[in-house]
Structure formats: structure tokens, C-alpha cells
Amino acid sequence: MSLYERIAEDYDELQAAALVRAARYVSELTRVFDAAGHTVDLGCGTGHTCRLLHDSGWTVTGVDRSAAMLAQARRRAPGCDFLQEDIENLAAPPTADGVVCFGDTLNHLVSDGAWQRTFGWAGEILADGGVLAFDVVTPHDHRDVWPHWLEVSELSGLSLIVRGDPSSNPRRARLLHTGFVEDRSSGLWTRFEEAVEHVSHDAETVVAWLSEAGFEEVSYRDGDTLEDATPESTRWFFLARLPRKAGTGLK
Ligand SMILES: C[S@@+](CC[C@H](N)C(=O)[O-])C[C@H]1O[C@@H](n2cnc3c(N)ncnc32)[C@H](O)[C@@H]1O
């Protein structure tokens, strides 16, 4: 069972900061458009971003491979469509005006070429002037912060210890999760161990891949402050836009 299957019910409480960030990213995305359109939310998790976009008048398709996360998303955002699929093997992604991928979901795509392939098909399904928005953890965070990571969360029915793995390759960083989860019907607790693996790439490399995928206006900022990125940035927020033609509804 994957980590997200185990923690889906508690995800929003565990990741409250990520949900605040995602709300800011949604504002940045919607500011680019004159009118609402259709967005595909990759790794939509519990549907927080889907719900925000839907409440702003957008139609939304959320994609996630975790059934438990999607169950939360369907409850939170009943007006959206959801696909239980792997981002790396999406059968027939719908056309869209926006593609978003928040909460460092892209870092979870660790196979060689996965980011380029994702940018490639995002470029193909987006309409003229369409926008891809995503946030990613930086190589600095993986190299210098993750190895020292220690976080303990005590929620009702879940205790979680998250530690950095100092032996992991900084290009393939790992957070080790030890959890104790309560079965709410029997009251019995089960222990689990799960490693979450991330990859990160230099900003220049990501910009080059976006441009190869046809995006012509590409910018990135510090993902926490939304100010200019610095060498200390632990997260970047990227906006990339396809070339615009007249009458696309974009500013
Ligand atoms: C850190 S959570 C982010 C959730 C949400 N975007 C947010 O901002 O709160 C990562 C999500 O991506 C999903 N995910 C990771 N890799 C995936 C893949 N290859 N295909 C589909 N979903 C994936 C996980 O199931 C999880 O729900």
C-alpha cells in the first residue's frame, strides 16, 4: 500500500502549508486568464486545488493514481471529473486551457525522462496560449535540507515520523516515513514503513525542457514567497505558456 493510501484521510491536516501555497498558485494561474476554462490537475490529491478552481468557474479534471486520495477529492469537489491514472501513462488526457501540478507531485516522477514526457504531452493537450503551472522542490532542498529532516506528527488515529535518509543520492532524495495507524473499527494499530523518493533538476534544465516542449514564456519564482528565486529557495513555482493566438481568452 502506498503512503498516500495510508494517509489520505489525514493528508489535509498533515500538509496544511501545502494547501495554503496551492491557493496562492491558483490565484497566480487564474490571473493570467480573462475567462475561466478547463484545467487538468495532475496529482490532484484530496482535491483542494480542484475545488478552488471549480469555485472560480473552471471545469476541472483531477488525475491521481491513489484511490484513497481520489475518494477524498470526490467528496471535496463533487463538481469535478476525476481519473484514477498514472501521470506517466495517461491514456487519453483531455484538452485543456491550464495544466497544474502542485504539492511537488512532479518531484515524485523519478524515472528518466518523466519530466520531459510530462511537459511534452502537456504542451500537446493545451490550447494556444495555454498555461502549465507547477511547483517543485529544489536540488538545494534535497541536497542540504532533506538529509537532516525530522518531523513528528500526532493526529487522532495516526502518528507519523518523517526522517531524511542521509545516505540517499541527492538527485534521488528520500524521506523515510514510519507510521502507526489505527483501524477505526477494531481500534487496533498497525505500524508501517514507507520511503518517498524524489528527484529534482536545476532550474535551467527545467526551463530548457519546457522550451523544447513548445512553451515560450517561462518564468519561475521562489515557491514560498513568490519573489525572485534565490540560492536558498527550497521550492520553485513555475508558470509556462504556449504561444498565443488572437482570441484565446488570455491577457
Ligand atoms: C504531495 S501530494 C500533492 C497533492 C496535491 N496536488 C496538493 O497540492 O495537495 C502528491 C500526489 O500525487 C500523486 N501521485 C504521485 N505520483 C503520481 C503519478 N505518477 N501518477 C498519478 N498520481 C501521482 C499521489 O498519489 C498524491 O496524491
The ligand as an ORCA input file, in Angstrom:
! r2SCAN-3c Opt
* xyz 0 1
  C       2.279     15.501     -2.296
  S       0.731     15.001     -2.938
  C       0.130     16.535     -3.676
  C      -1.384     16.564     -3.762
  C      -1.989     17.866     -4.274
  N      -1.526     18.223     -5.593
  C      -1.724     19.008     -3.318
  O      -1.173     20.050     -3.742
  O      -2.083     18.890     -2.132
  C       1.214     14.068     -4.347
  C       0.026     13.390     -5.047
  O       0.481     12.918     -6.321
  C       0.009     11.604     -6.526
  N       0.958     10.971     -7.433
  C       2.294     10.789     -7.243
  N       2.849     10.222     -8.328
  C       1.839     10.040     -9.230
  C       1.782      9.502    -10.534
  N       2.867      9.005    -11.144
  N       0.593      9.497    -11.174
  C      -0.524      9.974    -10.560
  N      -0.523     10.493     -9.318
  C       0.638     10.523     -8.654
  C      -0.074     10.983     -5.140
  O      -0.989      9.908     -5.108
  C      -0.527     12.186     -4.308
  O      -1.934     12.273     -4.235
*
